Amino acid sequence: MKILSLNIYGYGKIAETEIRTPHQFVQIFGENEAGKSTMQSFIHSVLFGFPTRKEAEPRREPRMHNMYGGKLTVDFEEGEGPVEIERVKGNKVQGDVKIYLNDGSSRSEDWLIRKMNFIDKRTYRSIFSFDVLGLQDIHKNMTEDKLQEYLLRAGALGSHQYDEMLSAIDQELKDLYKKNGINPKINQELVELREINEKIRKLEAEESNYNHLTTEQMKYEESISAKRDALHQLDTVRKQKMKEIMYHRDIKEWKALEGILNVAPPTFPEKGIERYESLKNSYEQATKDIDLRLEKLKSLKSEINRIKLPAAEDMEYLEALKSREPDIKQKNLEVTRLTNAIENLEDEIVQLQKDIGWENEHLEVDDSNIVRESVQALLAKLDEVNLEEQYLVREVEHIKSDVRQLDQEITELEAAQISDARIRVKKEVLDKQVELKEKGKMFQLIEKEYEREKRERNRAKRNQTFLILAISAVTLGIGIFYFINSALIMGTVFTAIGLAALLILFLTNREEEENLRTDYENEVAELKDEIEGIKQAHDIDFDLNDARDLKMDLRTLKSKRISLNVKIEELKETLAMKETEHDRLNTDLLEVKRKLKINPDIENKYIVDAIHTIRDIKQKRNQINRHSVEKDNVIRSLQAFKCEVKAEISRFGITYNDASIFYEVNARLTELNEDIANYNHLSDQIQLLENEISVMEERVASAGREIEGLFDHVDAEDEDEYYYHARKFEEYQNNLNQFRALDAKLEEELFDYDIRNDLASLMLADLKEEEEGINRQIEHFNELVQDEQKVLAELNKEIEVLEGDGKLSELNHEYEMRKSLIQGLSEDYLSLKYIQLLIETHIKAIKDERLPIVIEEARNIFEFVTKGRYINVIYDDNGITVRHSNGQLFHPLELSQSTKEMLYISLRLSLIQALQGYYKLPLIIDDAFVHFDRERKKIIMDYLRSEVKDQVLYFTCNLDTAIPSNQTIRLKEKVK
């Protein structure tokens, strides 16, 4: 089946939309919220019905549109041609379906179900429709077994309905019974039953006399029950006897009536009295009516003889003359209308002449379209010149206003200008400030370098000082040592060396004078003083750039003022040229007015209207001429009619008058018609009376015959004898009705004929004596039952003593209840086991029959979509494995995410191809390849376009530009 087009009346957000899908592969592209999912749901709904409340799916009824539903045009590829499937909201929840074939005939929904081989919506979605969510299910923490089942379901079953049923049945079985379980219901009930059985055995072992007492109890209970049955039967007999006594009087009466009615029944006509009295009254009344109608007939005949009928040719002439009345009246009205029209047109011509200033008609004036168009051209040119003049005047005024504004701004800028001397001083100060800044930076750099060198020198001096002090200390120590040892020369030498070192240290550690730093500071201070002196001597408190900008702005404004003055002069010259052209156009229009002979004071814009007015005058003058000719023709026709009629009507006593001729003719014709109508009416009445008299005479004769027939039926000679037979017949009927009522009453109380005869032969006293005998038997049986009940009560007390607190009976009752419950649960368990076995057998049969075919086809598809990297798909007792081109076998869990998805898609597509003999339905793919890279997506798209035999509808939000535009449908977000 191929979907050729979708016509959506209203579904979700989509309304009044038609989409054509005639190709084998169709890409339907749309952004999010564009309606892709709505369109897929629409296809499912039209084919299988709108969603019901039981389905977890929105109905998508439109909010802003009245219609709900739409139409699919499909081709079943069986030579039937296009088939239209229309489903709209109706009486059914799933909608009303109409199916129209190509030959114009229609089919029911059952035809569509059979055509699609009884597939339902859920199965169709699970096999022929998949999306990215279905592929993602492969990666949701699946174990090895679950993944194998998922892939086998994709390749063999196409849906997970069987798995869901098996899981539900398995869970129900586990809830009912496990071999070594504790929580299942049957396991718990068996434990309780064993415990109750143990308690019953203990109680029965302790009470040995219990069985004997219960046997005696049952014996007495059976005896009492038998006696009670006998009592019930005796009570039934007593009630029957009481009923016989009650109805004995009716039975006696029934028997007496039976004897009375045992004779030949009298005969009498049905409703004989009523019929006789009715016929008698009808006979007498008819006789009176005949006499009255004979008198009226005589009166009518005398009246009709007094009427004189006119000749037929005279009536025809008057009728013909009357028929000409509308025409003559219309002609008179036409004369009046034409006269009024001529007068109105003359008045309108006079008014139109006044409007354009004509005193007389000038019909020779040229009012052709050429003149009108030339005037329109002159007026258009004049309007254009006026607009240009107005524009030029406004432009000149606007520019003058701009010049005045510029003069004011120039004056303000000239007042705000800064002199060149102040600018030079400002530049000098800025230069000195820059110099000061540079010197400050230089001083900072020199100072930093100087400080660094100073720190180096101080560090070197410290090291030198430490060295000299150490040498001095050593030499002085050696000298003192020599002095102590009386070596004066050596002591003196070493002491002198130590003192010389200290002297050198003193001389080298004097403070250095910082002349360089002082010179820089003095130079910077002098420069600052010089800058401050210039600032105090001159007013330089302004920004140099602002001063330059002011001078530049002044030059710009002066240049702009010069250009505006030049532009004003140019505009004035153009304005003078336009004024000259304006005068020329006015002169041309004045010449036109002269030629049209209209008032020269009329405004130019009304010249075209004046030309139209001249045309109206000419048209109205021509219309007056036509009306005059028509009027003369009508007047001549009226004169001919007068001459023709005047002589003819005199013989009817009518004098011709234009105003009253037709009134008098109508009056005369009315009189003659009234005479004719009166004559015809009287004739009809005479004929009617004669017919009525004939009918009444026949009715009188018929009534007499029927009365004779009634008398003959009962063989009566006169009326009194007829009434006697009626009384005898009524008496017999009353007895018969009473007999039948008693018979029905006794039949209802179950008294048959024999019982009635027997009871009728008995006396009431005999029946009462039998009733007393039955009562005595009932009293005797009651005494026996009371004695046995006393014995049974004693036995019950002994049993109650043995049973103690009643635990034994309670345990017996509970035991039986538990036993019945376990039996019911066991039956449920066995039923579920049987259903589970049936489903597993069915799944195994499907896999054994279908899976080898699917695996064989999936091997080719998987090799194609993986570009030969995987060359085989193998199914055995261990499940599904795939073989790499290098010979290695891989379990599906070992494959990458996209390769697993490729395997799943291969199995789904192979299943669809294996089902070609059963279903040929379009595939619906909803962006299932978003996780594929560009290369793998291209491969799977090429396979779908070239190898898949069924139609493929590919919904996506990522446009594939490799697909031709004629196979691509773009959806735009459109909310109705």
C-alpha positions, 0 to 999 in steps of 0.5 A: 500500500502506498499513501498518495496524499494526506488531506487534513481537515483538522487534527491537532495544530494542523488544519486545512492542509493537503500534502502529496506523497506519490513517491516511494521514498518521501522525506518530510522535514520540519523544525520542532513543533512543526507537526511531524508527530501530529502527521504520523498520529494522523496517518495511524488515526485514519487507518485504525481509528482515533485514540480511545480513553483506554489508549495512552495517547492524546486524541489531538482534537483541534482547538481552533477548527470545527472539523476533526479528522481528514482523508488519506488517498492510498493505492493498494497496488492491486489494479483498483486505482486510488482509494480514498479513506476518510475518517471524521468525528462521528457517533463512534469514539474511533470516528466514522469511516467512509471509503471511496473506490476509483469507480465511485462506489463506497465500502465499509470499515470491515472492507478496510480491515480485511484489506489490511489483513486484520492488522491493528494499530499497535502491531503496525507501530511495532513492525512498520514504524520505529523511531530513535527511542526504539533504538535507544532501548537497545542501550538501556542497561540490557543484560546479554539475555535481554538484548538477545530477546530484544533482537529476536523480538525485532526479527521474529515477532515484531512486537513485545506483546507476547513477552508482556503476556509471558511476563505477566503470566510468570509473575502471576504464577510466582504469586500463586505457587513456588516449590519451596516458596513462603509468600505465594498464596497456595504455599501459605494456604497449605501451611495453614491447612496442615496446622488446622489438620493437626489441631483437629486430630488432637481434639478428635483423639481426646474425645472418643465418644464424640462420633457415637453421639454425632451418629445418634444426633444424625439419626434423630435429626433424620427422624424429625425431618421425616415427620416434618415432611409428613406434617407438611403433606398433611398440612397441604391436604388440610389446606386443600380440604379447606379450599374445597369447603370454601368453594363448595357453594360455587361448585354446586352453582356450577353444576346447576348451571350445567344442567340448565344450559344442557339444551339447544341454545336459542338464536338471535341476530348479533346486536339485534335490538340496536340494529332494529331500532336504528333501522326503524328510526332511519326508515321514518326519518328518510320518509320525512326527508323525501317529502321536504326535498320534493317541495324544494325541487318544485321551488327551484324549477320555478325560479330557473324558468325566470332567468334569461341567458345571453348569447355566446357571441355577445359574451365573447365580444365583451370578454375580448373588450375587457381583455384589452383594458390593461393594454389601453390603460397602459397606453394612456399611462405611457402617454402621461409618462412620456409627457412628464418625461419630456417636461422633466428633461426640458427642465433638466436641460435648462438647469444644465445650461445655467450651470455652464453659462449657456443662454441658448443651446449650442449643440454644434460645440465639439465635446469629443474625447479629444477635446476632453483629453486635451483639457485633462492634459492641460489641467494635469500639467497645470496641477503639476506646475502649481505643485512645483511652484508650491514646492519651490516656494516652500523650499526657498522659505526653508532654505532662507530659514536655514540661512538665518539659523546659520547666521545666528550660529556663526555670530555665536561662534565668532563671539566664542572664538579664542585669539591666536595669541592665547592659542600660541601661549596655550601651546607653549604651556602644553609644550613645557608641561610635556617637557616637565613630564618627560623630565619627571620621568627621566628624574625617576629613572635616574633616581632609581638607577642612582639608588640601585648603584648606591645600594651596591656601593653601600654593600661593597663598603660594608664588606670592605669595612668588615674586612678592614675591621677584621684585618685591624683587629687581627693586626692589633691583636698580633701587635699587642701579643708582640708587646706582651712578649717584649717584641717591640718592633714587631708589636709596633709594626703590627700595631701601626698596620692596624691603626693604618687600616682604621685610618683608611676605614675612616677616610673611605666611610665619609658621606658622598655628596648627592649633587646630581639629584639636587641639580635635577630637583632644581631644574624641575622646580624652575620649570614648574615656576615658569609654567605657573608664571605663564598661567598667571600672566595669560588666560589659558583656561581652555581646551586646545582641541575645543578651540580648534574645533570652534575655528573649524566649525566657523569655517564650515558654517560660512561655507554652508551659508554660501552654498545655501545662498547659491541654491536660493538663487537657482530656485528663484530662477526655476520658480520664474520659469514655472510662473511663465508656464503657469500663465501660458496654461491659463491662456490655453484653458481660457481659449478652450472655454471660449470654444465651448461657449461656457462662462469664462469665470468657471474655474479651470477644474470644472471645464471637464465637468462642463464638457460632460454637462454639454454631453448630457444636454445633447443626450437629453435633447436626443432622448426628448426627440425619441419620447416625442415620436413614441408619444405620437405613435401611442396617441394614434393607436388610442384613436384607432381603438376609439373608432373601432369600439364606439359603434359596437358597444351601443347595442349593449346600451353603453355610451363610449367615454374614454374615462368610463368605457371599461367600467361600464363594460365590466359592469354589464359583463358582471351582470351577465356572468351573474345570470349565467352563474345563478342559472348553473347553480340552480341547475346543479341544485336541482340535479343534486336534489333529484339524486338525493331523493333517488338515494333516500328512496333506495335507503327506505327500501333497503331499511324495510328489507333489513327489518324483514330479514331480522324478523325472519331470523327469529321467525317473528311476526311482529315487533312484540314477538321480536322483543320476546325472543330477544329477552329469552336470548339475553337470559340464556347468555347471562347463564352462559357467562356465569357458567364460564366465569365459575368454570374459569374460577374453579380451573384457576383453583385446580378443580378439574371436572371429575373433582367438581362432580365428586364435590357436587355430590357431597354435603358440606358437613361431610367435608368438614368431618374430613377436615377434623380427621386431618387436624387430629393426625397433625396434632399426633405427629406434632407430639411425636416431633416434640418428644424426639426434639427433647431427646435431640436437645439432650444429645446436643448438650452432650456434644457441646460438652464434648466440643468444649468451647466449639473449637472442633467445629470451627476447625472443621469448618475452617478446614473445609473453607481452606481446602476449597480455597486451595482447590480454586487457586490450584485451578487458576494456577493450572489454567495459567500454566496451560496458557503459558505453554500455549504462548511459548509453543506459539512463539517457538513455532513462529521463530522456527518458521519465520526466523531462518528467513529473517536471519538470511535476509538480515545477513544481506542487509547487515553486510550492506549497511556495514560496508562489508565489515560484518559478513554474517548474522548467525542464529543458533541455540545460544542466540544471535551472533555476528561474524566480522570480515576477519572471521571473529564472532561477536556477541551483540553486547560487544558491538558499538552503539551504532553497530547494534542499532544497525543490527536492530534495523537490519532485523526489523527490515528483514522482518518487514520483507518476510511479511511481504506476503501478508502485509504491504504497508508503508514504513514510518521512520521518525528521525531514527538515525540522529546518532549515526555519523554522516557516512552511516546515515548516508548508507542507511538512507541509500538502502531505504531508497534503493532496496526497500520495496514498501513506501518509506515516509521519513520524518526528520528535523535535520534536512538531508540535501542528498534527497531530491527536492521533489521527494522532500516536503517542508513543514512550516510551523503553523498553528490554527 
